[in-house]
Amino acid sequence: MIGKTYENINFLQNALDGTWLRNEAISNNIANVNTPGYKKITVEFENMLKDQISSSSVSLKVTDDKHIGSSNSVDNFQPLVKVNRNTSARKDGNNVNIDVEMGDLAKNSIMYDGLIRQISRKFTGIKTIIQEGGK
């Protein structure tokens, strides 16, 4: 049971890592809104997390290079960072729309805060189990 709890925490940690990386990308986009030729950076990770959930029935952990591992393991999580080179919003080649970026930043911040609350609840539950389990 405790193993499942830590697996859930690791999953939430991966989601936090993805939202943090996305926050950095959005911040870079906002900082370069007036930089000629700058191209918007996006971070995708939600579909990878969905794949982890759907394939979490068998999870193998690799502790040695010679072991056969699972490609969907929580340990192998890596968000996908993309540079959008196909569009230009202005004549100078920059494709950052400040209104879209500010909306994405707000949405990402809400997601990050929600994930922090979920992890906090998990650790509070573990703490309660430890404190009350010995009584």
The 8 nearest C-alpha neighbors of each residue, nearest first, counted from 0:
[[1, 3, 2, 4, 5, 6, 7, 125],
 [0, 2, 4, 3, 5, 6, 125, 7],
 [3, 1, 5, 0, 4, 6, 7, 8],
 [2, 4, 6, 0, 1, 5, 7, 8],
 [5, 3, 1, 7, 2, 6, 8, 0],
 [6, 4, 8, 2, 7, 3, 9, 1],
 [5, 7, 3, 9, 4, 8, 2, 10],
 [8, 6, 10, 4, 5, 9, 11, 3],
 [7, 9, 5, 11, 10, 6, 12, 4],
 [10, 8, 12, 6, 7, 11, 5, 13],
 [9, 11, 7, 13, 8, 12, 6, 73],
 [12, 10, 14, 8, 13, 9, 15, 7],
 [11, 13, 9, 15, 10, 14, 8, 16],
 [14, 12, 16, 10, 15, 11, 17, 9],
 [13, 15, 11, 17, 12, 16, 18, 10],
 [16, 14, 12, 18, 13, 17, 19, 11],
 [17, 15, 13, 19, 14, 18, 12, 20],
 [18, 16, 14, 20, 15, 19, 78, 44],
 [17, 19, 21, 15, 20, 16, 22, 111],
 [20, 18, 22, 16, 21, 17, 15, 23],
 [21, 19, 23, 17, 22, 18, 16, 24],
 [22, 20, 18, 24, 42, 19, 23, 17],
 [21, 23, 19, 25, 20, 24, 18, 26],
 [22, 24, 26, 20, 21, 25, 27, 19],
 [25, 23, 21, 27, 26, 22, 40, 28],
 [24, 26, 28, 22, 27, 23, 21, 29],
 [25, 27, 23, 29, 28, 24, 22, 30],
 [28, 26, 30, 24, 25, 29, 31, 23],
 [27, 29, 25, 31, 26, 30, 39, 32],
 [28, 30, 26, 32, 31, 27, 25, 97],
 [31, 29, 27, 28, 32, 26, 33, 34],
 [32, 30, 34, 28, 33, 29, 27, 37],
 [31, 33, 29, 95, 34, 30, 28, 97],
 [34, 32, 31, 35, 93, 30, 37, 95],
 [35, 33, 31, 37, 32, 36, 93, 91],
 [36, 34, 91, 93, 37, 92, 33, 32],
 [35, 37, 92, 93, 91, 34, 38, 94],
 [38, 36, 93, 35, 34, 31, 39, 92],
 [39, 37, 94, 93, 83, 84, 82, 36],
 [38, 40, 83, 95, 28, 82, 94, 41],
 [41, 39, 82, 81, 24, 83, 38, 28],
 [40, 42, 81, 80, 24, 82, 39, 43],
 [43, 41, 80, 21, 79, 81, 78, 44],
 [44, 42, 79, 78, 45, 80, 41, 46],
 [43, 45, 78, 47, 46, 17, 79, 48],
 [46, 44, 48, 47, 43, 49, 14, 17],
 [47, 45, 49, 48, 44, 50, 43, 51],
 [48, 46, 50, 44, 49, 45, 51, 76],
 [47, 49, 51, 45, 50, 46, 52, 44],
 [50, 48, 46, 52, 51, 47, 45, 53],
 [49, 51, 47, 53, 48, 52, 54, 46],
 [52, 50, 48, 54, 49, 53, 71, 55],
 [51, 53, 49, 55, 50, 54, 48, 56],
 [52, 54, 50, 51, 55, 49, 56, 48],
 [53, 55, 51, 52, 56, 50, 57, 71],
 [56, 54, 52, 57, 51, 53, 58, 71],
 [55, 57, 54, 58, 53, 52, 51, 59],
 [58, 56, 55, 59, 54, 69, 72, 71],
 [57, 59, 55, 72, 69, 56, 60, 71],
 [60, 58, 69, 68, 61, 57, 72, 67],
 [59, 61, 68, 62, 58, 72, 69, 74],
 [60, 62, 68, 63, 66, 59, 67, 64],
 [61, 63, 60, 64, 66, 65, 68, 67],
 [62, 64, 65, 66, 61, 67, 60, 68],
 [63, 65, 66, 62, 61, 67, 68, 60],
 [66, 64, 63, 67, 61, 62, 68, 60],
 [67, 65, 63, 64, 61, 68, 62, 60],
 [66, 68, 65, 61, 69, 59, 64, 60],
 [69, 67, 61, 59, 66, 60, 70, 72],
 [68, 70, 59, 71, 72, 58, 67, 60],
 [69, 71, 72, 68, 75, 59, 73, 76],
 [72, 70, 69, 51, 73, 75, 54, 50],
 [73, 71, 74, 69, 75, 70, 58, 59],
 [72, 74, 75, 76, 10, 71, 9, 51],
 [73, 75, 72, 76, 60, 71, 9, 13],
 [76, 74, 73, 72, 77, 71, 70, 69],
 [77, 75, 73, 74, 78, 13, 72, 71],
 [76, 78, 75, 79, 44, 17, 13, 47],
 [79, 77, 44, 17, 43, 80, 42, 76],
 [78, 80, 43, 42, 44, 81, 77, 41],
 [81, 79, 42, 41, 78, 43, 82, 40],
 [82, 80, 41, 40, 42, 83, 79, 43],
 [81, 83, 40, 39, 84, 38, 41, 80],
 [82, 84, 39, 85, 38, 40, 81, 86],
 [83, 85, 86, 82, 38, 39, 87, 94],
 [86, 84, 83, 87, 38, 82, 94, 39],
 [87, 85, 84, 94, 88, 83, 92, 38],
 [88, 86, 94, 92, 89, 93, 85, 90],
 [87, 89, 94, 93, 86, 95, 92, 90],
 [88, 90, 91, 87, 92, 93, 94, 95],
 [89, 91, 92, 88, 87, 93, 35, 36],
 [90, 92, 35, 89, 93, 36, 87, 34],
 [93, 91, 36, 87, 90, 89, 35, 94],
 [92, 94, 36, 37, 35, 87, 91, 38],
 [93, 95, 87, 88, 38, 39, 86, 92],
 [96, 94, 39, 32, 93, 97, 28, 88],
 [97, 95, 99, 98, 100, 94, 88, 32],
 [96, 98, 100, 99, 101, 95, 29, 32],
 [99, 97, 101, 100, 96, 102, 103, 95],
 [98, 100, 102, 96, 97, 101, 103, 95],
 [101, 99, 103, 97, 102, 98, 104, 25],
 [100, 102, 104, 98, 103, 99, 97, 105],
 [103, 101, 99, 105, 104, 100, 106, 98],
 [104, 102, 100, 106, 101, 105, 107, 99],
 [103, 105, 101, 107, 102, 106, 100, 108],
 [104, 106, 108, 102, 103, 107, 101, 109],
 [107, 105, 103, 109, 108, 104, 102, 110],
 [106, 108, 110, 104, 109, 105, 103, 111],
 [109, 107, 111, 105, 110, 106, 104, 112],
 [108, 110, 112, 106, 107, 111, 113, 105],
 [111, 109, 107, 113, 108, 112, 114, 106],
 [110, 112, 108, 114, 113, 109, 18, 107],
 [113, 111, 115, 109, 114, 110, 108, 116],
 [114, 112, 116, 110, 111, 115, 109, 117],
 [113, 115, 117, 111, 116, 112, 118, 110],
 [114, 116, 112, 118, 113, 117, 119, 111],
 [117, 115, 119, 113, 114, 118, 120, 112],
 [118, 116, 114, 120, 119, 115, 113, 121],
 [119, 117, 121, 115, 120, 116, 114, 122],
 [118, 120, 116, 122, 117, 121, 115, 123],
 [121, 119, 123, 117, 118, 122, 124, 116],
 [122, 120, 118, 124, 119, 123, 117, 125],
 [123, 121, 125, 119, 124, 120, 126, 118],
 [122, 124, 120, 126, 121, 125, 119, 127],
 [125, 123, 127, 121, 122, 126, 120, 128],
 [124, 126, 122, 128, 127, 123, 129, 121],
 [125, 127, 123, 129, 124, 128, 122, 130],
 [128, 126, 124, 130, 125, 129, 131, 123],
 [129, 127, 125, 132, 131, 126, 130, 124],
 [128, 130, 126, 132, 127, 131, 125, 133],
 [131, 129, 127, 128, 132, 126, 133, 134],
 [130, 132, 128, 133, 134, 129, 127, 126],
 [133, 131, 129, 128, 134, 130, 127, 126],
 [132, 134, 131, 130, 129, 128, 127, 126],
 [133, 131, 132, 130, 129, 128, 127, 126]]
